[in-house]
Amino acid sequence: QVISLECFFKANDDVKVVFIDILLTNLLPLILCITALCFWILWFLFHRDTNFRVNFKSTIVIMFFLVHPSIMRKNFAFFSCRELGDGEHHLIPDLSVDCWSEEHMNWIFAVALPGTIVWVLGAPALAIVALIRNRGELDNMSFRAEFGFLYSGYKSKLFFWEAFTLLRKICVACLVVFLGVAVERSLQALICFAILSVSYCLQQKYNPYMERPLNNLETNSIIVATMTIYCGLYFVSEDLSRGSQLALFTFLLTCNLYFVIYWMIKVGDKLPTVFRKKYPDLFSRFYKLRHGHSYRHEYSLAEIKPNSSSRSGDLLV
């Protein structure tokens, strides 16, 4: 969270900041929808673009799934409570709020619960259902432009794999929020470890991405997350010495740094290709400045080279 609402709103006895936060969080998809609609209407008026519907839908899909993790986290956090020394349960995002009080319950039924049903569960489910119902249109350019963000990069038979990714995130979030008080931390970690282990087995069995580097990235991310949870079990133990804690922390830090560096290397390998496809002319200029000739000229030489042994008569034909 980059911006805190506490910087703009002062808490008072009437409406607390946490209530304003949950309200704005659930209004965010509507705000994004209205913003995208206004932008593409203006774009259509000035450019007369005939792809208004496709552009609008694709923008909504991309923006919603980018903010979906934040919406899920904020809504689930509104159900997360902790018992303090006074024997009462207080809301973790704002400990001044008594859990399950009349005020808290009103905001749950009015905002948090509908937001969870509609945005956290309903909207992604509808998107996945739309993919399944239109699985015969996945290669259609218009449909790909609208929903390609959800299945591009996956194998054609596993176009629905994003549903498993969302399900894993929701299960982990529910585990932290709804079982955080009912069960011990060690049991939470074991359940989370089981979820990640199942995800790893499915990833290894199906390799859902078309490109091998993406499968390797996903596999490594699950491994690092699993190792983090597993090592975290030792921190729950009170018998762990200070030196052992430091050793585990160093190991976890090394694993996570390895993944970040590995991710940066793989992204760096793909950037030139993406840049060349998106901006071929600009890429050719940079390439020519560095190598003295256009990359197109190099590709032309590579294509001619296998035929260099051909007879001159063949080249004239």
C-alpha positions, 0 to 999 in steps of 0.5 A: 500500500503506497498511499494511506487514507489516514493521510487524507482523512482524520479519524473521528467518532462518526466514521472511522478511516477503516470504514472509508477504506473498505467503502472506497475499495469496493467502489474502486472497480466501478470507478475504474469502469467509469474512468475507462468508459470516459477515456474510450469515449473521448478516444472514439470522438477524437480518433473515430476508432471502430474498436470501442467495445473491444478496447473498453472490455479489454481495459476493464478486464486488465485493470480489474485483475490487477487490482483484484488482489488488493480488493481481496486483501482489504475485504478479507481483512475486514473480517480479521479480528484479534483478542487483546488483553481486555478479553474483547476482539478487535479489528486488526486493521483498526484496533479501536473497532470492536469486532462483531459490534453493531457498527462493525456488522452494519459495515459487513452486511452493507459493504464488505460481504457484498464486495466479497461476493461480487468482486472477490468471488463473483467477477473472477468466476464470471470471467472464467465461465466466459472463457469456458463457454467461448473456448471455441473462440479463443483464437478469434482476434476480437475475443483474444483482444477482450479476454486474452489477458486471462489465457494468453501464454497458457497452453490451448488445452489449459486456457482455464489455468488462471482459475487455479491461480486465483483459487490458490490465492483465495485459499491462502487468504481465507486461511490467514483471515478466517482460521487465523484465530481459530487454529494455531499458527503451526497448523495454519502453516501446515495447511498453507504448506499443503496448498503450495505442495498441491500447486507444485505437483499440478505445475510439474505435471501440466506445465501450463505455460507455452514457454519453458521460462514461464514454467520455470518462473512459476515453479521456482516461485512456488518452491521459494514460497513453500520453503518460506512457509516450511522454515517459518514453522521453526520460528513458531517454536520457542525452543529455537536458539538465536543462532538458528533463527539467524541462520534460517533468516539468512537462508530465507533471504538468500532464497528470495533474493535468488528468485528476484534476481532470476526473475530480473534475468528472465525479464531482461532476456525478453525485453529486447524481443518485446521491444523489437516487436512493439517498436521495430523502427526504434529498435532498428535505430538503436541496433544500428548505433551499436552494431553499425548496421540494421538488424534487418540487414543481419537477418537478410545475410542469415537468410542468404548464407545457406544459399551461398553455395547455389549456382549463379543461375539459380540466384538469377531465377 
